[in-house]
Amino acid sequence: MDSAWFDSIVAWISAHPQAAGGVVFLIAFCDALVVLGILVPALPLLFAVGTLVGLGHLSGPYAISCAALGALLGDGLSFWVGHRWGPRLRGKWPFRRYPQLLERGETLFRRHGTKGIVIARYVGPVRPFVPVVAGMLRMPLKRYLPASLFAAITWGAAFIAPGWIFGASYDAVAAVADKLVLVLLGLFAALALAWAVVLYTWRWFAAHADNLLARALLWTRAHPRLGRYAAALIDPRRPESASLVILAACLFAVAWLWAGLTTSLLMQGGPLALDQTVHAAMFALRNPLADRLMASLAAIGSAPVLGTCSAFALAWLIWRKRWMAAAHWLTAIAIGLLLTEGLDAVIDMPRPPTAVAGFGFPSIAVTMTTVVFGFFAVLIARELPGRQRVWPYLLTGVATALVAFARLYLGAHWLSDVMAGVLLGVAWLLVLGIAYRRHSSRSFWMRPLAWAFYGSFALAAVWYAPRSADATLARFEPPPPRESLATADWWVHGLHDTRSFDIEIAGALQPLQERLVAQGWRVQPEAGWISVLGLLDETRPLPRQPVLPIALDAHPEEMLLRRKSGHADQIEVLRVWPAPARLEDGTPLWVGRFETMQARKRLRLLMLWKPLPSTAGMPADMRSAISTFPHQDADGRIRVRTDTAP
């Protein structure tokens, strides 16, 4: 939030608060207009407005009033359009070409009546069309206006409130764990994207299955030579024909995408520019608390977890003598592994600097998560009724997104490795899905199988993930610093890094730690998620409230010391990290920052230690303890050598 772009917007809003209200009005007005409303991303825009309110740059009641007025007038104009044109509106563009736009709004309105005006205000796809339908059906204005006014006011408050809360608590969020909130938001966005892609793709194909089947039949008749091979899949007398055509269409699209991505990478001879950008962004988000969470999520795609649930599913299929399904299940896993290993051996892609040997193109963890969850969805989806068939595919998308995001965060792969893994996994399970659906027509009771697969997966993940986190993090240590300094040059000039450090240390930390502990400091163990939950405990005394970790260049603190300050609600903290440069003679080099922190309660829930702005630097007794070592004091930084006897 400290970029020049954001600062310029904040400065403009602070100087022109009334004009900013006009912008809020236009956002809400355009969002409510018929047709135009489906193109306006009101939710993220109003969240940003709420954030500015929470940060104190815009009046909250004024912003909500502008949003409500814009929504009310936009809905009113849409109502007038429907009342003016009536049923003739169905023959106008775009409703003539896309009649479902009005049909969805009419369905909602006829089902809920006046309440539909309020409901539609919170449902994006129908929000701009229900007022139109109300006008077309000649709803009396005295019934429409109160409902629309109530909907506009509550909608404006509801859409601005989340950003308002976020902005008001931003300092608390930042204090909790540095960039942890950004990691969680990124993970949520990845899950939402996967969910939306799977859901809307499935819905589109489900709505167009019959049309695709009819076109496929026409194609086979127009191309008799090639059509005789496709006719094996397309038989309108078989109930599976529609799903087979859908799988084949998906296979064609996915294979085309995978071939295009692979060709681009081979022509590039290395990672794409987007790969480099995403990797740098993920590296900048590294945080001690997020590290452990992502290491645990990455375990979802590990062999012990996927192997356990696969074995349980295979055992159930064999026990029930479902030989065809069991054979396809084994084939899915075995060929998926061979394809991934084979491509990794053939395509020589440079790995990210944070990746160790064994991680290449495509990502084997992402590929196998897609294959295992995806083919299991193919096995059980057809046994579910109607719209419930999408749920196994949604779970596949969620599991794959979790593994993909976690491995991107840890730096195990480039984005192209992950995307290639997803596309390869989808292509293979589509091939196998076509084969399975073509040769298997027996139904079976899928509930025990689903419990066996998903239950064993959950148990294996819960047991294995926390136990493997340390080993996983050890494999993805940040790379060593590139800058190398001669010890003599460092001693004279110090580091070239312009960040605000108070101390630079060459040598072991233990002697300095012992000296400071003798002065009344105490070592705080690394704070984890249990400590975060402990912040909600109002009965815990302040001395036991932890200072939560902050990373420097993806490195957690190597040492965190704290002691009481002169005030009851303040403490002094010294954080020490590995330095962003190294000494040529191999002596360990560290940097540290001294902070005075004050206890602040945020959102009436969290008791947090917030750094106070200070220009005094280190206290005198701390400088005295450090001065027993060889040291230099220049440019506001103290350089200390603990590898040399005092």
BANUDREN-798903 format. One record per residue (C-alpha): y, x, z; residue in three letters. Coordinates in steps of 0.2 Angstrom, whole numbers, plus 5000, padded with zeros to 4 digits. Last residue first. Layout:
// residues N
YXZAla
...
END
This chain:
// residues 646
495651885115Pro
494051925105Ala
494051885087Thr
493051745079Asp
494151615088Thr
495551655076Arg
497051535077Val
498451485065Arg
499751365073Ile
500651255061Arg
502551205062Gly
503051325048Asp
502451475059Ala
501451505074Asp
500151645073Gln
498651665084His
497451785092Pro
496651675106Phe
497351655123Thr
498851565114Ser
497751415112Ile
497751365130Ala
499651395131Ser
499851285116Arg
498951145124Met
499951165140Asp
501551155130Ala
501150995121Pro
500750995103Met
502050935091Gly
503650855096Ala
503950755080Thr
502950605085Ser
502550435077Pro
501350345087Leu
499450335082Pro
498650165086Lys
497150155098Trp
496449975096Leu
495949835107Met
495349705095Leu
495249515097Leu
496949435100Arg
497349475082Leu
497849645087Arg
497949725104Lys
498749895104Arg
498350045115Ala
499450195111Gln
499050355102Met
499850525103Thr
499150635089Glu
498650815086Phe
497950865069Arg
496650995065Gly
496051105051Val
494451215051Trp
493851375043Leu
492151445045Pro
492051635041Thr
491151665025Gly
492151825021Asp
493051735006Glu
493751605017Leu
493651425012Arg
494851285008Ala
495051105011Pro
494651145030Ala
493251065039Pro
493950935051Trp
494650935069Val
495450785077Arg
496550815093Leu
496950655103Val
498250615117Glu
498050455126Ile
499250305129Gln
499150145139Asp
499350215156Ala
500750325151His
500850515155Gly
499350545143Ser
497550545146Lys
496350655136Arg
495550665120Arg
494450785109Leu
493650745092Leu
492650885084Met
491850895067Glu
492850745061Glu
492050665046Pro
492150745029His
492550635014Ala
494050735010Asp
494650705027Leu
493850565036Ala
494450465051Ile
493450405065Pro
493750275079Leu
494550315095Val
493450235108Pro
493850115122Gln
493150195137Arg
494750255145Pro
495550085141Leu
494349985152Pro
493049865144Arg
493349695150Thr
494049635133Glu
492449675124Asp
492949655105Leu
493149835103Leu
491349865108Gly
490849795091Leu
491649945083Val
490850065096Ser
489149995091Ile
489650025073Trp
489850215076Gly
490950325086Ala
490550515086Glu
490450575103Pro
492150605112Gln
492450775119Val
493450785135Arg
495150865138Trp
495750915155Gly
496251095153Gln
494451165155Ala
493951055141Val
495351135130Leu
494551315133Arg
492751255130Glu
493251175114Gln
494151325108Leu
492651435111Pro
491451305103Gln
492451285087Leu
491751435079Ala
492851545067Gly
494551525059Ala
495651385065Ile
497151295057Glu
498251185068Ile
499551055067Asp
499050975050Phe
500150865040Ser
499650885022Arg
500451015010Thr
498851115008Asp
499251295004His
498351355019Leu
499051495030Gly
500251635024His
499851785035Val
498151745042Trp
497651665026Trp
498051815016Asp
497051925027Ala
495551815027Thr
495551815008Ala
495651635002Leu
494451524991Ser
494951354984Glu
493451264977Arg
493051174994Pro
491151144997Pro
490450984989Pro
490350825000Pro
488650805008Glu
487550684999Phe
485850735004Arg
486250745022Ala
486850565021Leu
485150505015Thr
484250605029Ala
485450525042Asp
485250345035Ala
483350355033Ser
482950275050Arg
484350145049Pro
483650085032Ala
481750095036Tyr
481449955049Trp
482749825042Val
482249865024Ala
480449845027Ala
480649685037Leu
481749615024Ala
480649665009Phe
479049595018Ser
479949425021Gly
480549425003Tyr
478849454995Phe
477749365007Ala
478849215009Trp
479049204990Ala
477149214988Leu
476949075001Pro
478248964993Arg
477548994975Met
476148864974Trp
475448894957Phe
475748844939Ser
474548904925Arg
475348924908Ser
475249114906Ser
475149194889His
476949174882Arg
477849164899Arg
477049334903Tyr
477449414887Ala
479249354886Ile
479449404904Gly
478849574901Leu
480049604887Val
481449524898Leu
480849634912Leu
481049784901Trp
482849744895Ala
483449694912Val
482849864920Gly
483649964905Leu
485249864907Leu
485349894926Val
484850074925Gly
486150104910Ala
487450024921Met
487050134936Val
486950294926Asp
488550244917Ser
489450224933Leu
489050404937Trp
487650434950His
487250494968Ala
489050494973Gly
488850404990Leu
489950264984Tyr
489050244967Leu
487450244976Arg
488050104988Ala
488750004974Phe
487150014963Ala
486049974978Val
487049824984Leu
487349754966Ala
485449764962Thr
485049664978Ala
486349534974Val
485949514956Gly
484049494960Thr
484549364974Leu
485449274960Leu
483949274949Tyr
482849204963Pro
484149064966Trp
484349014948Val
482748904948Arg
483548784961Gln
484448704946Arg
482948604941Gly
481448614952Pro
480648784956Leu
478948844949Glu
479848914934Arg
480849034945Ala
479249104953Ile
478649244942Leu
480249274932Val
481149304949Ala
479749424954Phe
480149504937Phe
481949524942Gly
481749584960Phe
480549724955Val
481349764938Val
483149764944Thr
482749864960Thr
481749984949Met
483250014937Thr
484450034952Val
483350164961Ala
482950254945Ile
484750274940Ser
484750314921Pro
485150454919Phe
485050574933Gly
484650604952Phe
483250714955Gly
484250864960Ala
485750834971Val
487250724967Ala
488950764975Thr
489550864960Pro
489150714948Pro
487650754937Arg
487750824919Pro
486650714908Met
485150784899Asp
484250644891Ile
482450674888Val
481850704906Ala
482850564913Asp
482350454899Leu
480550484903Gly
480750464922Glu
481550294919Thr
480350234906Leu
478850294916Leu
479450204932Leu
479750044923Gly
478050054914Ile
477150064931Ala
478249924940Ile
478149794926Ala
476349834922Thr
475849804940Leu
476649634940Trp
476049594923His
474249624929Ala
474449524945Ala
475249384935Ala
473749374923Met
472449404938Trp
473049264948Arg
471549264959Lys
472349194975Arg
471949354984Trp
472449454969Ile
474149374968Leu
474449384987Trp
474049574987Ala
475249604973Leu
476649514982Ala
476249614998Phe
476149784988Ala
477849744979Ser
478649704996Cys
478049875003Thr
478449974987Gly
480249914986Leu
480549965004Val
479550135004Pro
480150174986Ala
481950164989Ser
483150034981Gly
483549944998Ile
483850115006Ala
485550124997Ala
486149995009Leu
485750105024Ser
486650255016Ala
488150135012Met
488250075030Leu
488150255037Arg
489450315025Asp
490650165028Ala
490750215046Leu
491150395042Pro
492350355028Asn
492250405010Arg
493550305000Leu
494250454990Ala
492550494984Phe
492350314977Met
493950334968Ala
493550504961Ala
491850434955His
492650284947Val
493850384937Thr
492550514931Gln
491450384925Asp
492850294916Leu
493250454907Ala
491450454901Leu
490050574908Pro
489350704897Gly
488950744879Gly
490250614872Gln
489050574858Met
487550554869Leu
488550454881Leu
489250334868Ser
487450314860Thr
486750274877Thr
488050144880Leu
487850064863Gly
485950064864Ala
486049984881Trp
487249844875Leu
486149804860Trp
484549804870Ala
485449684882Val
486049564868Ala
484349564860Phe
483349534876Leu
484549394881Cys
484149304865Ala
482249334867Ala
482349274885Leu
483249114880Ile
482049084866Val
480549104878Leu
481448984890Ser
481548854876Ala
479748874871Ser
478948854888Glu
478748674886Pro
477648704871Arg
477648574857Arg
479248644851Pro
478348804846Asp
479448964846Ile
478649114853Leu
477249134840Ala
478449064827Ala
479449224829Ala
478149324819Tyr
478049194806Arg
479849194805Gly
479949364798Leu
479049314782Arg
479649134782Pro
481549174784His
482349004781Ala
481048914791Arg
481049034805Thr
482949024806Trp
482948834807Leu
481748844822Leu
482848974830Ala
484348864828Arg
483348714836Ala
482848824851Leu
484648884853Leu
485248704854Asn
483948654866Asp
484348794878Ala
486148774877His
486548704894Ala
485248814903Ala
485848964893Phe
487648934900Trp
487048894917Arg
486049054918Trp
487449164912Thr
488649074924Tyr
487549114939Leu
487049284935Val
488749344930Val
489649254945Ala
488349324958Trp
488549504951Ala
490449494951Leu
490449424968Ala
489349554975Leu
490349694967Ala
491949614974Ala
491249604991Phe
490749794990Leu
492449834985Gly
493249734999Leu
492049825011Leu
492549995004Val
494349955005Leu
494149895023Val
493350055028Leu
494850155022Lys
495450225039Asp
494250155051Ala
494950025063Val
496750095063Ala
497050035045Ala
496449865049Val
497549855064Ala
499049915054Asp
498649785041Tyr
498549645054Ser
500049545049Ala
499749585031Gly
497949525032Phe
498449365041Ile
499749325028Trp
498549365014Gly
497249235021Pro
498649105025Ala
499449105007Ile
498049004999Phe
497748885014Ala
499648855017Ala
499948814998Gly
498448704997Trp
498848605013Thr
500548565006Ile
500048524988Ala
498548414994Ala
499648315005Phe
500948284992Leu
499648244979Ser
498848114990Ala
500448034995Pro
500948034976Leu
499447964968Tyr
499347794978Arg
501147744976Lys
501047814958Leu
499647684953Pro
498247764944Met
498347724926Arg
496647794921Leu
497447924910Met
498647974924Gly
497248004936Ala
496348104922Val
497848214920Val
497948234939Pro
496148284939Val
496348414925Phe
497348564932Pro
496148584947Arg
494548554938Val
493948734936Pro
494948804952Gly
494248684965Val
495448674980Tyr
496748554972Arg
495248454965Ala
494748394983Ile
496448324987Val
496548224971Ile
494748174972Gly
495148094989Lys
496047954979Thr
494447914969Gly
492948024975His
491647994961Arg
492747934948Arg
493948074951Phe
492548214951Leu
491748144935Thr
493448124927Glu
493848304931Gly
492248364924Arg
492448264908Glu
494148324905Leu
493748504902Leu
492048454895Gln
492848384880Pro
493148564873Tyr
493548544854Arg
494448384855Arg
495048424873Phe
495948584866Pro
496748504855Trp
497048314855Lys
495748174853Gly
495448154871Arg
497248134874Leu
497147974865Arg
496347894881Pro
498147894889Gly
499547994881Trp
500947954893Arg
499947934909His
498948094906Gly
500448194902Val
501348114917Trp
499948164929Phe
500048344922Ser
501948344925Leu
501648274943Gly
500248414946Asp
501548544941Gly
502848464952Leu
501748454967Leu
501048634965Ala
502748704963Gly
503348614978Leu
501848674989Ala
502048854983Ala
503948854987Cys
503648775004Ser
502248895008Ile
503449045004Ala
504848975014Tyr
503748945029Pro
503149125028Gly
504749215025Ser
504549365015Leu
504549555018His
503849545036Gly
502149625032Leu
501249465034Gly
502349375022Val
502049515009Leu
500149495012Thr
500349305009Gly
501249344992Val
499749454988Ala
498549314993Phe
499549204982Leu
499349314967Leu
497449334971Pro
497149144972Leu
498249084958Ala
497449174944Pro
498349074930Val
497249044915Leu
496448884920Ile
498148814925Gly
498748824907Leu
497648684902Val
498548554912Val
499848624923Leu
499448654941Ala
499248844941Asp
500948854931Cys
501848764945Phe
501048874959Ala
501449034951Ile
503148974946Leu
503548924964Phe
503049094971Val
504149174958Val
505549064964Gly
505249114982Gly
505449294976Ala
507149244969Ala
507649174987Gln
507049334995Pro
508049454983His
508449614992Ala
506849615002Ser
505849554987Ile
506549694976Trp
506149834989Ala
504449764992Val
504149764973Ile
504749944971Ser
503750004986Asp
502149924978Phe
502450024962Trp
502950184971Ala
501250174980Ser
501250154999Asp
500050005000Met
END
